[in-house]
Amino acid sequence: MRTYKRLMTLTMVALSVQFLASCFTYKKEETTSPTPTVVTTTPSTTSETTTTTTTNDNGVTRRSTTTTY
């Protein structure tokens, strides 16, 4: 009878310790959302495009394009 009483006491102590340990253990799950991507663009510069078409005497047409920023 004495052994049974000790066994029950040890069981109750073990369960109590487990319960208290679970009360003081807290794991917070942090959810992080991805930071928004900021896209910055530089102001567009003024550009000028000039297209020149040249036709030779033999009928060959040549086109050239020049872009200036």
CHARMM internal coordinates of N, CA and C (Angstrom, degrees):
IC EDIT
DIST 1 N 1 CA 1.4381
DIST 1 CA 1 C 1.5321
ANGL 1 N 1 CA 1 C 110.79
DIST 1 C 2 N 1.2931
ANGL 1 CA 1 C 2 N 115.81
DIHE 1 N 1 CA 1 C 2 N -38.59
DIST 2 N 2 CA 1.4511
ANGL 1 C 2 N 2 CA 119.97
DIHE 1 CA 1 C 2 N 2 CA -179.57
DIST 2 CA 2 C 1.5289
ANGL 2 N 2 CA 2 C 110.42
DIHE 1 C 2 N 2 CA 2 C -66.23
DIST 2 C 3 N 1.3199
ANGL 2 CA 2 C 3 N 117.78
DIHE 2 N 2 CA 2 C 3 N -39.64
DIST 3 N 3 CA 1.4530
ANGL 2 C 3 N 3 CA 122.29
DIHE 2 CA 2 C 3 N 3 CA 179.32
DIST 3 CA 3 C 1.5257
ANGL 3 N 3 CA 3 C 110.18
DIHE 2 C 3 N 3 CA 3 C -64.92
DIST 3 C 4 N 1.3154
ANGL 3 CA 3 C 4 N 115.86
DIHE 3 N 3 CA 3 C 4 N -40.34
DIST 4 N 4 CA 1.4578
ANGL 3 C 4 N 4 CA 120.71
DIHE 3 CA 3 C 4 N 4 CA 178.79
DIST 4 CA 4 C 1.5254
ANGL 4 N 4 CA 4 C 110.76
DIHE 3 C 4 N 4 CA 4 C -62.99
DIST 4 C 5 N 1.3108
ANGL 4 CA 4 C 5 N 117.23
DIHE 4 N 4 CA 4 C 5 N -41.02
DIST 5 N 5 CA 1.4563
ANGL 4 C 5 N 5 CA 121.88
DIHE 4 CA 4 C 5 N 5 CA -179.95
DIST 5 CA 5 C 1.5246
ANGL 5 N 5 CA 5 C 110.02
DIHE 4 C 5 N 5 CA 5 C -65.62
DIST 5 C 6 N 1.3347
ANGL 5 CA 5 C 6 N 119.05
DIHE 5 N 5 CA 5 C 6 N -40.95
DIST 6 N 6 CA 1.4651
ANGL 5 C 6 N 6 CA 123.05
DIHE 5 CA 5 C 6 N 6 CA 178.42
DIST 6 CA 6 C 1.5315
ANGL 6 N 6 CA 6 C 110.50
DIHE 5 C 6 N 6 CA 6 C -66.16
DIST 6 C 7 N 1.3208
ANGL 6 CA 6 C 7 N 115.60
DIHE 6 N 6 CA 6 C 7 N -40.92
DIST 7 N 7 CA 1.4613
ANGL 6 C 7 N 7 CA 120.07
DIHE 6 CA 6 C 7 N 7 CA 179.50
DIST 7 CA 7 C 1.5256
ANGL 7 N 7 CA 7 C 110.37
DIHE 6 C 7 N 7 CA 7 C -62.95
DIST 7 C 8 N 1.3018
ANGL 7 CA 7 C 8 N 117.62
DIHE 7 N 7 CA 7 C 8 N -42.72
DIST 8 N 8 CA 1.4682
ANGL 7 C 8 N 8 CA 121.24
DIHE 7 CA 7 C 8 N 8 CA 178.73
DIST 8 CA 8 C 1.5250
ANGL 8 N 8 CA 8 C 111.04
DIHE 7 C 8 N 8 CA 8 C -67.08
DIST 8 C 9 N 1.3257
ANGL 8 CA 8 C 9 N 116.71
DIHE 8 N 8 CA 8 C 9 N -38.05
DIST 9 N 9 CA 1.4642
ANGL 8 C 9 N 9 CA 120.16
DIHE 8 CA 8 C 9 N 9 CA 178.69
DIST 9 CA 9 C 1.5260
ANGL 9 N 9 CA 9 C 110.38
DIHE 8 C 9 N 9 CA 9 C -65.23
DIST 9 C 10 N 1.3271
ANGL 9 CA 9 C 10 N 117.07
DIHE 9 N 9 CA 9 C 10 N -45.00
DIST 10 N 10 CA 1.4623
ANGL 9 C 10 N 10 CA 120.29
DIHE 9 CA 9 C 10 N 10 CA 178.81
DIST 10 CA 10 C 1.5353
ANGL 10 N 10 CA 10 C 111.37
DIHE 9 C 10 N 10 CA 10 C -63.84
DIST 10 C 11 N 1.3147
ANGL 10 CA 10 C 11 N 116.83
DIHE 10 N 10 CA 10 C 11 N -37.20
DIST 11 N 11 CA 1.4617
ANGL 10 C 11 N 11 CA 120.85
DIHE 10 CA 10 C 11 N 11 CA 177.86
DIST 11 CA 11 C 1.5195
ANGL 11 N 11 CA 11 C 110.86
DIHE 10 C 11 N 11 CA 11 C -64.50
DIST 11 C 12 N 1.3051
ANGL 11 CA 11 C 12 N 116.78
DIHE 11 N 11 CA 11 C 12 N -44.44
DIST 12 N 12 CA 1.4636
ANGL 11 C 12 N 12 CA 121.01
DIHE 11 CA 11 C 12 N 12 CA 179.55
DIST 12 CA 12 C 1.5266
ANGL 12 N 12 CA 12 C 111.51
DIHE 11 C 12 N 12 CA 12 C -66.40
DIST 12 C 13 N 1.3348
ANGL 12 CA 12 C 13 N 117.26
DIHE 12 N 12 CA 12 C 13 N -37.65
DIST 13 N 13 CA 1.4620
ANGL 12 C 13 N 13 CA 120.99
DIHE 12 CA 12 C 13 N 13 CA 177.62
DIST 13 CA 13 C 1.5279
ANGL 13 N 13 CA 13 C 109.41
DIHE 12 C 13 N 13 CA 13 C -65.09
DIST 13 C 14 N 1.3376
ANGL 13 CA 13 C 14 N 116.80
DIHE 13 N 13 CA 13 C 14 N -43.60
DIST 14 N 14 CA 1.4604
ANGL 13 C 14 N 14 CA 120.24
DIHE 13 CA 13 C 14 N 14 CA 179.95
DIST 14 CA 14 C 1.5241
ANGL 14 N 14 CA 14 C 111.28
DIHE 13 C 14 N 14 CA 14 C -62.61
DIST 14 C 15 N 1.3319
ANGL 14 CA 14 C 15 N 117.20
DIHE 14 N 14 CA 14 C 15 N -42.88
DIST 15 N 15 CA 1.4587
ANGL 14 C 15 N 15 CA 120.70
DIHE 14 CA 14 C 15 N 15 CA 178.21
DIST 15 CA 15 C 1.5325
ANGL 15 N 15 CA 15 C 111.66
DIHE 14 C 15 N 15 CA 15 C -65.72
DIST 15 C 16 N 1.3187
ANGL 15 CA 15 C 16 N 116.46
DIHE 15 N 15 CA 15 C 16 N -37.80
DIST 16 N 16 CA 1.4666
ANGL 15 C 16 N 16 CA 120.52
DIHE 15 CA 15 C 16 N 16 CA 178.75
DIST 16 CA 16 C 1.5242
ANGL 16 N 16 CA 16 C 111.15
DIHE 15 C 16 N 16 CA 16 C -65.49
DIST 16 C 17 N 1.3252
ANGL 16 CA 16 C 17 N 115.71
DIHE 16 N 16 CA 16 C 17 N -42.43
DIST 17 N 17 CA 1.4696
ANGL 16 C 17 N 17 CA 119.71
DIHE 16 CA 16 C 17 N 17 CA 179.56
DIST 17 CA 17 C 1.5327
ANGL 17 N 17 CA 17 C 110.05
DIHE 16 C 17 N 17 CA 17 C -64.56
DIST 17 C 18 N 1.3189
ANGL 17 CA 17 C 18 N 117.07
DIHE 17 N 17 CA 17 C 18 N -41.50
DIST 18 N 18 CA 1.4656
ANGL 17 C 18 N 18 CA 120.24
DIHE 17 CA 17 C 18 N 18 CA 177.42
DIST 18 CA 18 C 1.5242
ANGL 18 N 18 CA 18 C 111.03
DIHE 17 C 18 N 18 CA 18 C -62.46
DIST 18 C 19 N 1.3220
ANGL 18 CA 18 C 19 N 116.66
DIHE 18 N 18 CA 18 C 19 N -42.67
DIST 19 N 19 CA 1.4573
ANGL 18 C 19 N 19 CA 120.57
DIHE 18 CA 18 C 19 N 19 CA 179.95
DIST 19 CA 19 C 1.5277
ANGL 19 N 19 CA 19 C 110.95
DIHE 18 C 19 N 19 CA 19 C -63.66
DIST 19 C 20 N 1.3283
ANGL 19 CA 19 C 20 N 116.75
DIHE 19 N 19 CA 19 C 20 N -45.31
DIST 20 N 20 CA 1.4635
ANGL 19 C 20 N 20 CA 120.12
DIHE 19 CA 19 C 20 N 20 CA 179.81
DIST 20 CA 20 C 1.5270
ANGL 20 N 20 CA 20 C 111.33
DIHE 19 C 20 N 20 CA 20 C -65.28
DIST 20 C 21 N 1.3199
ANGL 20 CA 20 C 21 N 116.65
DIHE 20 N 20 CA 20 C 21 N -37.74
DIST 21 N 21 CA 1.4650
ANGL 20 C 21 N 21 CA 119.98
DIHE 20 CA 20 C 21 N 21 CA 178.73
DIST 21 CA 21 C 1.5226
ANGL 21 N 21 CA 21 C 110.55
DIHE 20 C 21 N 21 CA 21 C -64.33
DIST 21 C 22 N 1.3308
ANGL 21 CA 21 C 22 N 116.99
DIHE 21 N 21 CA 21 C 22 N -38.38
DIST 22 N 22 CA 1.4617
ANGL 21 C 22 N 22 CA 119.33
DIHE 21 CA 21 C 22 N 22 CA 179.69
DIST 22 CA 22 C 1.5224
ANGL 22 N 22 CA 22 C 111.66
DIHE 21 C 22 N 22 CA 22 C -71.25
DIST 22 C 23 N 1.3173
ANGL 22 CA 22 C 23 N 117.67
DIHE 22 N 22 CA 22 C 23 N -27.04
DIST 23 N 23 CA 1.4649
ANGL 22 C 23 N 23 CA 120.20
DIHE 22 CA 22 C 23 N 23 CA 178.10
DIST 23 CA 23 C 1.5204
ANGL 23 N 23 CA 23 C 111.48
DIHE 22 C 23 N 23 CA 23 C -70.24
DIST 23 C 24 N 1.3150
ANGL 23 CA 23 C 24 N 117.14
DIHE 23 N 23 CA 23 C 24 N -34.87
DIST 24 N 24 CA 1.4518
ANGL 23 C 24 N 24 CA 120.54
DIHE 23 CA 23 C 24 N 24 CA -176.97
DIST 24 CA 24 C 1.5176
ANGL 24 N 24 CA 24 C 113.04
DIHE 23 C 24 N 24 CA 24 C -93.51
DIST 24 C 25 N 1.2946
ANGL 24 CA 24 C 25 N 118.02
DIHE 24 N 24 CA 24 C 25 N -1.46
DIST 25 N 25 CA 1.4531
ANGL 24 C 25 N 25 CA 121.47
DIHE 24 CA 24 C 25 N 25 CA 177.79
DIST 25 CA 25 C 1.5159
ANGL 25 N 25 CA 25 C 107.36
DIHE 24 C 25 N 25 CA 25 C -101.93
DIST 25 C 26 N 1.3284
ANGL 25 CA 25 C 26 N 115.00
DIHE 25 N 25 CA 25 C 26 N 119.92
DIST 26 N 26 CA 1.4533
ANGL 25 C 26 N 26 CA 120.07
DIHE 25 CA 25 C 26 N 26 CA -179.31
DIST 26 CA 26 C 1.5098
ANGL 26 N 26 CA 26 C 107.66
DIHE 25 C 26 N 26 CA 26 C -134.53
DIST 26 C 27 N 1.2966
ANGL 26 CA 26 C 27 N 115.32
DIHE 26 N 26 CA 26 C 27 N 123.50
DIST 27 N 27 CA 1.4548
ANGL 26 C 27 N 27 CA 119.85
DIHE 26 CA 26 C 27 N 27 CA 178.67
DIST 27 CA 27 C 1.5164
ANGL 27 N 27 CA 27 C 107.36
DIHE 26 C 27 N 27 CA 27 C -114.08
DIST 27 C 28 N 1.3142
ANGL 27 CA 27 C 28 N 115.13
DIHE 27 N 27 CA 27 C 28 N 113.23
DIST 28 N 28 CA 1.4557
ANGL 27 C 28 N 28 CA 120.23
DIHE 27 CA 27 C 28 N 28 CA -179.41
DIST 28 CA 28 C 1.5221
ANGL 28 N 28 CA 28 C 108.57
DIHE 27 C 28 N 28 CA 28 C -91.30
DIST 28 C 29 N 1.3187
ANGL 28 CA 28 C 29 N 115.19
DIHE 28 N 28 CA 28 C 29 N 127.50
DIST 29 N 29 CA 1.4570
ANGL 28 C 29 N 29 CA 119.29
DIHE 28 CA 28 C 29 N 29 CA 176.63
DIST 29 CA 29 C 1.5173
ANGL 29 N 29 CA 29 C 108.01
DIHE 28 C 29 N 29 CA 29 C -89.68
DIST 29 C 30 N 1.3017
ANGL 29 CA 29 C 30 N 115.28
DIHE 29 N 29 CA 29 C 30 N 119.80
DIST 30 N 30 CA 1.4545
ANGL 29 C 30 N 30 CA 119.79
DIHE 29 CA 29 C 30 N 30 CA 179.34
DIST 30 CA 30 C 1.5157
ANGL 30 N 30 CA 30 C 108.78
DIHE 29 C 30 N 30 CA 30 C -95.64
DIST 30 C 31 N 1.2930
ANGL 30 CA 30 C 31 N 114.19
DIHE 30 N 30 CA 30 C 31 N 124.70
DIST 31 N 31 CA 1.4538
ANGL 30 C 31 N 31 CA 118.70
DIHE 30 CA 30 C 31 N 31 CA 175.82
DIST 31 CA 31 C 1.5183
ANGL 31 N 31 CA 31 C 107.32
DIHE 30 C 31 N 31 CA 31 C -103.76
DIST 31 C 32 N 1.2889
ANGL 31 CA 31 C 32 N 115.40
DIHE 31 N 31 CA 31 C 32 N 121.75
DIST 32 N 32 CA 1.4575
ANGL 31 C 32 N 32 CA 119.94
DIHE 31 CA 31 C 32 N 32 CA 179.97
DIST 32 CA 32 C 1.5125
ANGL 32 N 32 CA 32 C 108.53
DIHE 31 C 32 N 32 CA 32 C -110.34
DIST 32 C 33 N 1.2879
ANGL 32 CA 32 C 33 N 114.90
DIHE 32 N 32 CA 32 C 33 N 128.99
DIST 33 N 33 CA 1.4568
ANGL 32 C 33 N 33 CA 119.15
DIHE 32 CA 32 C 33 N 33 CA 176.09
DIST 33 CA 33 C 1.5187
ANGL 33 N 33 CA 33 C 107.53
DIHE 32 C 33 N 33 CA 33 C -91.95
DIST 33 C 34 N 1.3076
ANGL 33 CA 33 C 34 N 116.75
DIHE 33 N 33 CA 33 C 34 N 145.58
DIST 34 N 34 CA 1.4605
ANGL 33 C 34 N 34 CA 118.18
DIHE 33 CA 33 C 34 N 34 CA -179.76
DIST 34 CA 34 C 1.5197
ANGL 34 N 34 CA 34 C 110.80
DIHE 33 C 34 N 34 CA 34 C -63.93
DIST 34 C 35 N 1.3056
ANGL 34 CA 34 C 35 N 114.89
DIHE 34 N 34 CA 34 C 35 N 141.23
DIST 35 N 35 CA 1.4554
ANGL 34 C 35 N 35 CA 118.88
DIHE 34 CA 34 C 35 N 35 CA -179.69
DIST 35 CA 35 C 1.5218
ANGL 35 N 35 CA 35 C 109.06
DIHE 34 C 35 N 35 CA 35 C -70.63
DIST 35 C 36 N 1.3008
ANGL 35 CA 35 C 36 N 117.02
DIHE 35 N 35 CA 35 C 36 N 140.88
DIST 36 N 36 CA 1.4623
ANGL 35 C 36 N 36 CA 119.02
DIHE 35 CA 35 C 36 N 36 CA -179.45
DIST 36 CA 36 C 1.5226
ANGL 36 N 36 CA 36 C 110.57
DIHE 35 C 36 N 36 CA 36 C -66.62
DIST 36 C 37 N 1.2948
ANGL 36 CA 36 C 37 N 115.28
DIHE 36 N 36 CA 36 C 37 N 140.20
DIST 37 N 37 CA 1.4538
ANGL 36 C 37 N 37 CA 121.15
DIHE 36 CA 36 C 37 N 37 CA 179.73
DIST 37 CA 37 C 1.5228
ANGL 37 N 37 CA 37 C 108.80
DIHE 36 C 37 N 37 CA 37 C -84.38
DIST 37 C 38 N 1.3128
ANGL 37 CA 37 C 38 N 114.83
DIHE 37 N 37 CA 37 C 38 N 128.31
DIST 38 N 38 CA 1.4584
ANGL 37 C 38 N 38 CA 120.19
DIHE 37 CA 37 C 38 N 38 CA 179.08
DIST 38 CA 38 C 1.5198
ANGL 38 N 38 CA 38 C 107.57
DIHE 37 C 38 N 38 CA 38 C -102.03
DIST 38 C 39 N 1.2993
ANGL 38 CA 38 C 39 N 115.38
DIHE 38 N 38 CA 38 C 39 N 120.68
DIST 39 N 39 CA 1.4576
ANGL 38 C 39 N 39 CA 120.47
DIHE 38 CA 38 C 39 N 39 CA 179.51
DIST 39 CA 39 C 1.5121
ANGL 39 N 39 CA 39 C 107.61
DIHE 38 C 39 N 39 CA 39 C -103.09
DIST 39 C 40 N 1.3143
ANGL 39 CA 39 C 40 N 114.66
DIHE 39 N 39 CA 39 C 40 N 120.24
DIST 40 N 40 CA 1.4589
ANGL 39 C 40 N 40 CA 118.78
DIHE 39 CA 39 C 40 N 40 CA 177.69
DIST 40 CA 40 C 1.5131
ANGL 40 N 40 CA 40 C 108.37
DIHE 39 C 40 N 40 CA 40 C -109.71
DIST 40 C 41 N 1.2827
ANGL 40 CA 40 C 41 N 114.92
DIHE 40 N 40 CA 40 C 41 N 138.20
DIST 41 N 41 CA 1.4516
ANGL 40 C 41 N 41 CA 119.93
DIHE 40 CA 40 C 41 N 41 CA 177.94
DIST 41 CA 41 C 1.5096
ANGL 41 N 41 CA 41 C 108.67
DIHE 40 C 41 N 41 CA 41 C -119.25
DIST 41 C 42 N 1.3023
ANGL 41 CA 41 C 42 N 114.26
DIHE 41 N 41 CA 41 C 42 N 144.92
DIST 42 N 42 CA 1.4528
ANGL 41 C 42 N 42 CA 118.57
DIHE 41 CA 41 C 42 N 42 CA 177.28
DIST 42 CA 42 C 1.5250
ANGL 42 N 42 CA 42 C 107.75
DIHE 41 C 42 N 42 CA 42 C -81.67
DIST 42 C 43 N 1.2997
ANGL 42 CA 42 C 43 N 116.84
DIHE 42 N 42 CA 42 C 43 N 148.75
DIST 43 N 43 CA 1.4580
ANGL 42 C 43 N 43 CA 117.80
DIHE 42 CA 42 C 43 N 43 CA 179.13
DIST 43 CA 43 C 1.5282
ANGL 43 N 43 CA 43 C 109.67
DIHE 42 C 43 N 43 CA 43 C -62.25
DIST 43 C 44 N 1.2997
ANGL 43 CA 43 C 44 N 114.32
DIHE 43 N 43 CA 43 C 44 N 137.40
DIST 44 N 44 CA 1.4645
ANGL 43 C 44 N 44 CA 118.05
DIHE 43 CA 43 C 44 N 44 CA -177.41
DIST 44 CA 44 C 1.5221
ANGL 44 N 44 CA 44 C 109.70
DIHE 43 C 44 N 44 CA 44 C -68.94
DIST 44 C 45 N 1.3078
ANGL 44 CA 44 C 45 N 113.23
DIHE 44 N 44 CA 44 C 45 N 139.76
DIST 45 N 45 CA 1.4603
ANGL 44 C 45 N 45 CA 118.19
DIHE 44 CA 44 C 45 N 45 CA 178.80
DIST 45 CA 45 C 1.5191
ANGL 45 N 45 CA 45 C 108.41
DIHE 44 C 45 N 45 CA 45 C -87.82
DIST 45 C 46 N 1.2858
ANGL 45 CA 45 C 46 N 115.44
DIHE 45 N 45 CA 45 C 46 N 158.38
DIST 46 N 46 CA 1.4546
ANGL 45 C 46 N 46 CA 120.50
DIHE 45 CA 45 C 46 N 46 CA 179.54
DIST 46 CA 46 C 1.5195
ANGL 46 N 46 CA 46 C 108.70
DIHE 45 C 46 N 46 CA 46 C -77.52
DIST 46 C 47 N 1.3014
ANGL 46 CA 46 C 47 N 115.61
DIHE 46 N 46 CA 46 C 47 N 128.06
DIST 47 N 47 CA 1.4615
ANGL 46 C 47 N 47 CA 119.56
DIHE 46 CA 46 C 47 N 47 CA 177.60
DIST 47 CA 47 C 1.5136
ANGL 47 N 47 CA 47 C 109.29
DIHE 46 C 47 N 47 CA 47 C -125.16
DIST 47 C 48 N 1.3041
ANGL 47 CA 47 C 48 N 114.81
DIHE 47 N 47 CA 47 C 48 N 151.97
DIST 48 N 48 CA 1.4597
ANGL 47 C 48 N 48 CA 121.05
DIHE 47 CA 47 C 48 N 48 CA -179.09
DIST 48 CA 48 C 1.5151
ANGL 48 N 48 CA 48 C 107.82
DIHE 47 C 48 N 48 CA 48 C -127.27
DIST 48 C 49 N 1.3176
ANGL 48 CA 48 C 49 N 116.38
DIHE 48 N 48 CA 48 C 49 N 127.24
DIST 49 N 49 CA 1.4469
ANGL 48 C 49 N 49 CA 121.76
DIHE 48 CA 48 C 49 N 49 CA -179.56
DIST 49 CA 49 C 1.5214
ANGL 49 N 49 CA 49 C 109.07
DIHE 48 C 49 N 49 CA 49 C -112.54
DIST 49 C 50 N 1.3094
ANGL 49 CA 49 C 50 N 114.73
DIHE 49 N 49 CA 49 C 50 N 128.98
DIST 50 N 50 CA 1.4539
ANGL 49 C 50 N 50 CA 120.64
DIHE 49 CA 49 C 50 N 50 CA 179.06
DIST 50 CA 50 C 1.5135
ANGL 50 N 50 CA 50 C 108.77
DIHE 49 C 50 N 50 CA 50 C -119.57
DIST 50 C 51 N 1.3269
ANGL 50 CA 50 C 51 N 117.19
DIHE 50 N 50 CA 50 C 51 N 127.41
DIST 51 N 51 CA 1.4585
ANGL 50 C 51 N 51 CA 122.00
DIHE 50 CA 50 C 51 N 51 CA 178.29
DIST 51 CA 51 C 1.5257
ANGL 51 N 51 CA 51 C 108.58
DIHE 50 C 51 N 51 CA 51 C -114.01
DIST 51 C 52 N 1.3209
ANGL 51 CA 51 C 52 N 114.85
DIHE 51 N 51 CA 51 C 52 N 128.60
DIST 52 N 52 CA 1.4629
ANGL 51 C 52 N 52 CA 120.30
DIHE 51 CA 51 C 52 N 52 CA -179.62
DIST 52 CA 52 C 1.5207
ANGL 52 N 52 CA 52 C 108.72
DIHE 51 C 52 N 52 CA 52 C -121.11
DIST 52 C 53 N 1.3148
ANGL 52 CA 52 C 53 N 116.45
DIHE 52 N 52 CA 52 C 53 N 131.47
DIST 53 N 53 CA 1.4634
ANGL 52 C 53 N 53 CA 121.94
DIHE 52 CA 52 C 53 N 53 CA 177.31
DIST 53 CA 53 C 1.5219
ANGL 53 N 53 CA 53 C 108.04
DIHE 52 C 53 N 53 CA 53 C -114.93
DIST 53 C 54 N 1.3263
ANGL 53 CA 53 C 54 N 116.04
DIHE 53 N 53 CA 53 C 54 N 127.46
DIST 54 N 54 CA 1.4660
ANGL 53 C 54 N 54 CA 121.38
DIHE 53 CA 53 C 54 N 54 CA -178.97
DIST 54 CA 54 C 1.5224
ANGL 54 N 54 CA 54 C 109.12
DIHE 53 C 54 N 54 CA 54 C -123.66
DIST 54 C 55 N 1.3083
ANGL 54 CA 54 C 55 N 116.86
DIHE 54 N 54 CA 54 C 55 N 131.84
DIST 55 N 55 CA 1.4595
ANGL 54 C 55 N 55 CA 121.90
DIHE 54 CA 54 C 55 N 55 CA 177.23
DIST 55 CA 55 C 1.5214
ANGL 55 N 55 CA 55 C 108.29
DIHE 54 C 55 N 55 CA 55 C -114.49
DIST 55 C 56 N 1.3220
ANGL 55 CA 55 C 56 N 116.27
DIHE 55 N 55 CA 55 C 56 N 126.18
DIST 56 N 56 CA 1.4682
ANGL 55 C 56 N 56 CA 121.36
DIHE 55 CA 55 C 56 N 56 CA 179.15
DIST 56 CA 56 C 1.5287
ANGL 56 N 56 CA 56 C 109.90
DIHE 55 C 56 N 56 CA 56 C -85.28
DIST 56 C 57 N 1.3442
ANGL 56 CA 56 C 57 N 115.07
DIHE 56 N 56 CA 56 C 57 N 174.66
DIST 57 N 57 CA 1.4696
ANGL 56 C 57 N 57 CA 120.99
DIHE 56 CA 56 C 57 N 57 CA -179.74
DIST 57 CA 57 C 1.5234
ANGL 57 N 57 CA 57 C 112.05
DIHE 56 C 57 N 57 CA 57 C -66.32
DIST 57 C 58 N 1.3568
ANGL 57 CA 57 C 58 N 116.67
DIHE 57 N 57 CA 57 C 58 N -29.22
DIST 58 N 58 CA 1.4590
ANGL 57 C 58 N 58 CA 118.13
DIHE 57 CA 57 C 58 N 58 CA -177.13
DIST 58 CA 58 C 1.5396
ANGL 58 N 58 CA 58 C 111.86
DIHE 57 C 58 N 58 CA 58 C -86.72
DIST 58 C 59 N 1.3324
ANGL 58 CA 58 C 59 N 119.73
DIHE 58 N 58 CA 58 C 59 N 6.22
DIST 59 N 59 CA 1.4621
ANGL 58 C 59 N 59 CA 122.63
DIHE 58 CA 58 C 59 N 59 CA 174.88
DIST 59 CA 59 C 1.5162
ANGL 59 N 59 CA 59 C 114.73
DIHE 58 C 59 N 59 CA 59 C 94.42
DIST 59 C 60 N 1.3533
ANGL 59 CA 59 C 60 N 117.90
DIHE 59 N 59 CA 59 C 60 N 2.58
DIST 60 N 60 CA 1.4650
ANGL 59 C 60 N 60 CA 120.68
DIHE 59 CA 59 C 60 N 60 CA 179.08
DIST 60 CA 60 C 1.5276
ANGL 60 N 60 CA 60 C 108.38
DIHE 59 C 60 N 60 CA 60 C -81.52
DIST 60 C 61 N 1.3367
ANGL 60 CA 60 C 61 N 115.41
DIHE 60 N 60 CA 60 C 61 N 127.49
DIST 61 N 61 CA 1.4684
ANGL 60 C 61 N 61 CA 121.02
DIHE 60 CA 60 C 61 N 61 CA 179.28
DIST 61 CA 61 C 1.5185
ANGL 61 N 61 CA 61 C 108.43
DIHE 60 C 61 N 61 CA 61 C -104.20
DIST 61 C 62 N 1.3094
ANGL 61 CA 61 C 62 N 114.98
DIHE 61 N 61 CA 61 C 62 N 131.53
DIST 62 N 62 CA 1.4633
ANGL 61 C 62 N 62 CA 120.69
DIHE 61 CA 61 C 62 N 62 CA -179.48
DIST 62 CA 62 C 1.5246
ANGL 62 N 62 CA 62 C 108.36
DIHE 61 C 62 N 62 CA 62 C -123.62
DIST 62 C 63 N 1.3567
ANGL 62 CA 62 C 63 N 115.08
DIHE 62 N 62 CA 62 C 63 N 130.18
DIST 63 N 63 CA 1.4552
ANGL 62 C 63 N 63 CA 120.79
DIHE 62 CA 62 C 63 N 63 CA 179.41
DIST 63 CA 63 C 1.5182
ANGL 63 N 63 CA 63 C 108.47
DIHE 62 C 63 N 63 CA 63 C -115.28
DIST 63 C 64 N 1.3138
ANGL 63 CA 63 C 64 N 117.94
DIHE 63 N 63 CA 63 C 64 N 132.83
DIST 64 N 64 CA 1.4581
ANGL 63 C 64 N 64 CA 121.90
DIHE 63 CA 63 C 64 N 64 CA 176.51
DIST 64 CA 64 C 1.5150
ANGL 64 N 64 CA 64 C 108.52
DIHE 63 C 64 N 64 CA 64 C -129.78
DIST 64 C 65 N 1.3404
ANGL 64 CA 64 C 65 N 115.35
DIHE 64 N 64 CA 64 C 65 N 139.93
DIST 65 N 65 CA 1.4634
ANGL 64 C 65 N 65 CA 121.63
DIHE 64 CA 64 C 65 N 65 CA -178.95
DIST 65 CA 65 C 1.5130
ANGL 65 N 65 CA 65 C 108.57
DIHE 64 C 65 N 65 CA 65 C -120.51
DIST 65 C 66 N 1.3207
ANGL 65 CA 65 C 66 N 116.62
DIHE 65 N 65 CA 65 C 66 N 131.53
DIST 66 N 66 CA 1.4533
ANGL 65 C 66 N 66 CA 122.17
DIHE 65 CA 65 C 66 N 66 CA 178.34
DIST 66 CA 66 C 1.5259
ANGL 66 N 66 CA 66 C 108.18
DIHE 65 C 66 N 66 CA 66 C -121.72
DIST 66 C 67 N 1.3505
ANGL 66 CA 66 C 67 N 116.94
DIHE 66 N 66 CA 66 C 67 N 128.17
DIST 67 N 67 CA 1.4585
ANGL 66 C 67 N 67 CA 121.44
DIHE 66 CA 66 C 67 N 67 CA 177.73
DIST 67 CA 67 C 1.5189
ANGL 67 N 67 CA 67 C 108.53
DIHE 66 C 67 N 67 CA 67 C -114.33
DIST 67 C 68 N 1.3178
ANGL 67 CA 67 C 68 N 116.80
DIHE 67 N 67 CA 67 C 68 N 127.80
DIST 68 N 68 CA 1.4488
ANGL 67 C 68 N 68 CA 122.52
DIHE 67 CA 67 C 68 N 68 CA -179.49
DIST 68 CA 68 C 1.5306
ANGL 68 N 68 CA 68 C 107.91
DIHE 67 C 68 N 68 CA 68 C -116.71
DIST 68 C 69 N 1.3215
ANGL 68 CA 68 C 69 N 116.79
DIHE 68 N 68 CA 68 C 69 N 132.75
DIST 69 N 69 CA 1.4701
ANGL 68 C 69 N 69 CA 121.56
DIHE 68 CA 68 C 69 N 69 CA 178.54
DIST 69 CA 69 C 1.4910
ANGL 69 N 69 CA 69 C 110.95
DIHE 68 C 69 N 69 CA 69 C -101.51
END
COOR INIT
IC SEED 1 N 1 CA 1 C
IC BUILD
